[in-house]
Structure formats: structure tokens, C-alpha cells
């Protein structure tokens, strides 16, 4: 199975800006059945983890035979990989594509991070498959782990590029440590997931939001500070 990666998923442009993929054609019956299985499997994995996926439970929930499920996914492992790919596709749609039309530099990086925080907030009752999958498969080599690593690295590559663009646009200093910024932003998301989902700490979302500015502040140039002022004006109620 060929797995898409975030940087390669958006080649079309409109007016100099990247456009989201074109609408898909209506699904045929077999495709619709597969999509239904995948939708149910994704919901199950979000709550119980990829290792919690059960072909029998899926078949009962959908009203199919186990052999019918296997006809679309030849093995539990293939189903797990398909769930990872579908989660990545939806993550792109919710986090990456809405931000990519923002101006290059800090506005785009800020939007990517804000959308990421928002996505974690939506997933508080279910869970992030990237994070839960890392716990399940961190020491278990194989195709499922490889799929998870591929998708997370694709997202990191997109963030890395956004940080580099912020530097190249003059919003961050030329000597800023791009890898360190990426590391700390990801660390904020992991802390948010832990505190909001596990500890149920009040204010975790607000702290995660403030964390972005604290991470980039040591590297922000006057031009970068101006982008924050513009963003604050846009958020201010009229």
C-alpha cells in the first residue's frame, strides 16, 4: 500500500496559493462498503487504540460477516494501516489545508499550530491516533509502526518547512534553530494531550496557545512581531 505524505498531497494552486484536493467522485457500492468499514474502524481505534481493532466487533457493529470484512481488508494489519492513512487524510483536511492559504511566514506557522491545538481539543474524548499509536508501537517494528512513522514525519516535514519559510520571510532571525522550534511545538502538543485528556486540567488549551508565542519569541524579528499584532487585530471583536 502506498502511503501519501503531507508535502505531496497539495500540488494544485489557485492564484498562487495551494488549493485543497478536488471533490471526489461518488463512491461505488464496493467502495462505499469499504468506506463504511473504515469509518467504523477509525472510530473504534480512536477510542481503543489500533491494537483494540477487532474484525469480529467491526463485523457485528456494521452488520456484516467477518469474511465480508476480510474481503475488503485482507488482514487486521492491513486494516490498521488503512486506518492510519485515513486518519492522516482527515488530519490534513482539518489542520494542514485550512492553514496553507495563510500568508507565508509566521501567519502560516501560527495557523498550523492553532489548528493542531484545535484538533487535539476535538479529540479529547476519543484520542489522537498519532499519540496513542506511538505508545502502542514505539518498540514494535513492522508495517503498522512504519505507517505511523511515515505519517508523523510527513507532518513534521510540513511544520519544518513552515518554520523555514518564517525565517526566510524575515519573521524569525536567520540563526534560529528550526529543529528546536519544531521539537518544542510538538512538546507543547504532547503536554496538552496529557494534561487535558489524562489529568483533565483546566486551562490546558489556553496554556498550549500561549506556549506558541513563548517558543518563537526568542527568534522573532520586528517584522515577525508585526504579524502577531495584525493577527490580534483580526481576532478582536468589532
C-alpha positions as CSV (number, residue, x, y, z in Angstrom):
1,X,0.0,0.0,0.0
2,X,1.3,3.4,-1.0
3,X,1.0,6.0,1.8
4,X,0.6,9.6,1.0
5,X,2.6,12.2,2.8
6,X,1.5,15.7,3.6
7,X,4.0,17.6,1.4
8,X,3.0,15.7,-1.7
9,X,-0.8,16.0,-1.2
10,X,-1.3,19.5,-2.4
11,X,0.1,20.3,-5.8
12,X,-2.8,22.2,-7.3
13,X,-2.6,26.0,-6.9
14,X,-5.1,28.8,-7.3
15,X,-4.0,32.4,-7.5
16,X,-0.5,31.5,-6.3
17,X,-2.0,29.7,-3.2
18,X,-2.2,26.0,-2.6
19,X,-5.7,24.5,-3.1
20,X,-7.3,21.6,-1.4
21,X,-7.8,18.4,-3.4
22,X,-10.7,18.4,-5.8
23,X,-14.0,16.8,-4.6
24,X,-14.1,13.1,-5.0
25,X,-16.5,11.3,-7.4
26,X,-19.4,9.3,-5.9
27,X,-18.4,6.0,-4.4
28,X,-19.4,2.7,-6.0
29,X,-21.1,0.1,-3.8
30,X,-17.9,-1.8,-3.0
31,X,-16.1,1.4,-2.3
32,X,-19.0,2.6,-0.1
33,X,-18.9,-0.6,1.9
34,X,-15.1,-0.3,2.4
35,X,-15.5,3.4,3.4
36,X,-18.2,2.3,6.0
37,X,-15.9,-0.3,7.4
38,X,-13.0,2.2,7.6
39,X,-15.2,4.8,9.2
40,X,-16.3,2.4,11.9
41,X,-12.7,1.1,12.4
42,X,-11.4,4.6,12.8
43,X,-13.9,5.4,15.5
44,X,-13.1,2.1,17.2
45,X,-9.3,2.8,17.0
46,X,-9.7,6.4,18.3
47,X,-11.3,5.1,21.5
48,X,-9.5,1.7,21.9
49,X,-6.2,2.2,20.0
50,X,-5.1,0.4,16.9
51,X,-4.4,-2.7,18.9
52,X,-8.1,-2.6,20.0
53,X,-9.3,-3.1,16.5
54,X,-11.3,-6.3,16.2
55,X,-12.6,-7.7,12.9
56,X,-15.3,-9.6,14.7
57,X,-16.5,-6.5,16.6
58,X,-16.4,-4.4,13.4
59,X,-18.5,-7.1,11.6
60,X,-21.1,-7.1,14.3
61,X,-21.3,-3.4,14.5
62,X,-21.7,-3.0,10.8
63,X,-24.0,-6.0,10.3
64,X,-21.6,-7.9,8.1
65,X,-19.9,-11.3,8.3
66,X,-16.2,-11.5,9.3
67,X,-15.5,-12.9,5.8
68,X,-17.2,-9.8,4.3
69,X,-14.8,-7.5,6.2
70,X,-11.8,-9.6,5.2
71,X,-12.9,-9.3,1.6
72,X,-12.1,-5.6,1.8
73,X,-9.1,-5.8,4.2
74,X,-7.2,-9.0,3.8
75,X,-5.8,-8.8,7.4
76,X,-6.1,-7.0,10.6
77,X,-2.7,-5.4,9.9
78,X,-3.9,-4.1,6.5
79,X,-7.0,-2.6,8.3
80,X,-4.8,-0.9,10.9
81,X,-2.6,0.6,8.1
82,X,-5.7,1.8,6.3
83,X,-7.0,3.4,9.5
84,X,-3.6,5.3,9.9
85,X,-3.8,6.5,6.3
86,X,-7.4,7.7,6.7
87,X,-6.6,9.5,10.0
88,X,-3.7,11.2,8.2
89,X,-6.0,12.3,5.4
90,X,-8.5,13.8,7.8
91,X,-5.7,15.4,9.8
92,X,-4.6,17.1,6.6
93,X,-8.1,18.3,5.9
94,X,-8.6,19.8,9.3
95,X,-5.2,21.1,10.2
96,X,-3.0,21.5,7.1
97,X,-5.1,22.7,4.3
98,X,-7.0,25.4,6.2
99,X,-3.7,26.9,7.2
100,X,-1.8,26.7,4.0
101,X,-3.6,29.6,2.4
102,X,-2.4,32.0,5.1
103,X,0.5,34.3,4.3
104,X,3.9,32.7,4.2
105,X,5.9,33.0,7.4
106,X,4.7,33.3,10.9
107,X,1.0,33.7,9.9
108,X,1.0,30.3,8.3
109,X,3.1,28.7,11.1
110,X,0.8,30.2,13.7
111,X,-2.3,28.9,11.8
112,X,-0.8,25.4,11.5
113,X,-0.2,25.3,15.3
114,X,-3.6,26.8,16.2
115,X,-5.4,24.2,14.0
116,X,-3.3,21.5,15.6
117,X,-4.4,22.6,19.1
118,X,-8.0,22.8,17.9
119,X,-7.7,19.3,16.6
120,X,-6.5,18.0,19.9
121,X,-9.4,19.7,21.7
122,X,-11.8,18.0,19.3
123,X,-10.2,14.6,20.0
124,X,-10.1,14.9,23.8
125,X,-12.9,12.3,24.3
126,X,-11.6,9.9,21.6
127,X,-7.8,10.4,21.4
128,X,-5.1,11.2,18.8
129,X,-4.1,8.1,16.8
130,X,-0.6,9.6,16.3
131,X,-0.1,9.8,20.0
132,X,-1.8,6.6,21.1
133,X,-0.2,4.8,18.2
134,X,3.3,5.9,19.2
135,X,2.7,4.4,22.7
136,X,1.4,1.2,21.2
137,X,4.0,0.7,18.5
138,X,7.1,2.6,19.8
139,X,9.0,-0.7,20.3
140,X,7.2,-2.9,17.9
141,X,8.8,-2.9,14.4
142,X,6.5,-3.7,11.5
143,X,4.3,-2.3,8.8
144,X,1.9,-0.6,11.2
145,X,4.7,1.2,13.0
146,X,6.2,2.2,9.6
147,X,2.9,3.7,8.5
148,X,2.6,5.7,11.7
149,X,6.2,6.9,11.5
150,X,5.7,7.9,7.8
151,X,2.6,10.0,8.6
152,X,4.1,11.7,11.6
153,X,7.3,12.5,9.7
154,X,5.2,14.0,6.9
155,X,3.5,16.3,9.3
156,X,6.8,17.2,10.9
157,X,8.2,18.0,7.4
158,X,5.3,20.3,6.8
159,X,5.9,22.2,10.1
160,X,9.6,22.3,9.4
161,X,9.0,23.9,6.0
162,X,6.7,26.4,7.6
163,X,9.3,27.4,10.2
164,X,12.0,27.7,7.4
165,X,9.6,29.9,5.4
166,X,9.1,32.1,8.5
167,X,12.8,32.5,8.8
168,X,13.2,33.2,5.1
169,X,10.4,35.8,5.2
170,X,12.3,37.6,7.9
171,X,9.8,36.9,10.6
172,X,12.4,34.8,12.5
173,X,16.0,35.5,12.9
174,X,18.5,33.9,10.4
175,X,20.2,32.0,13.2
176,X,17.0,30.5,14.7
177,X,17.2,26.8,15.4
178,X,14.4,25.4,13.2
179,X,14.7,21.8,14.7
180,X,14.5,23.1,18.2
181,X,11.3,25.2,17.5
182,X,9.7,22.1,15.9
183,X,10.7,20.0,18.9
184,X,9.2,22.4,21.4
185,X,6.0,22.9,19.4
186,X,5.5,19.2,19.3
187,X,6.3,19.0,23.0
188,X,3.5,21.5,23.7
189,X,1.0,19.3,21.9
190,X,2.1,16.3,23.9
191,X,1.7,18.2,27.1
192,X,-1.7,19.5,26.0
193,X,-2.9,16.0,25.3
194,X,-1.6,14.7,28.6
195,X,-2.9,17.5,30.8
196,X,-6.3,17.9,29.0
197,X,-7.1,14.3,28.3
198,X,-5.4,12.4,31.2
199,X,-5.3,14.9,34.0
200,X,-8.4,16.9,32.9
201,X,-6.5,20.1,33.8
202,X,-8.5,23.3,33.4
203,X,-6.8,25.9,31.2
204,X,-4.6,23.4,29.3
205,X,-5.8,24.7,26.0
206,X,-5.1,28.3,26.9
207,X,-1.6,27.4,28.1
208,X,-0.9,25.5,24.9
209,X,-2.0,28.6,22.9
210,X,0.3,30.9,24.9
211,X,3.1,28.4,24.5
212,X,3.5,29.1,20.8
213,X,4.4,32.7,21.3
214,X,6.8,31.8,24.1
215,X,8.6,29.2,21.9
216,X,9.1,31.6,19.0
217,X,9.6,34.8,20.9
218,X,13.4,34.5,21.3
219,X,13.7,34.3,17.5
220,X,11.0,36.8,16.4
221,X,12.1,39.8,14.5
222,X,10.3,43.2,14.4
223,X,8.6,42.1,11.2
224,X,7.5,38.9,12.9
225,X,6.1,40.9,15.9
226,X,4.1,42.9,13.4
227,X,2.4,39.8,12.2
228,X,1.3,39.0,15.7
229,X,-0.2,42.5,16.0
230,X,-2.1,42.0,12.8
231,X,-3.4,38.6,14.0
232,X,-4.6,40.1,17.3
233,X,-6.5,42.8,15.5
234,X,-8.3,40.2,13.3
235,X,-9.3,38.3,16.4
236,X,-10.6,41.4,18.3
237,X,-14.4,41.7,18.3
238,X,-15.9,44.6,16.5
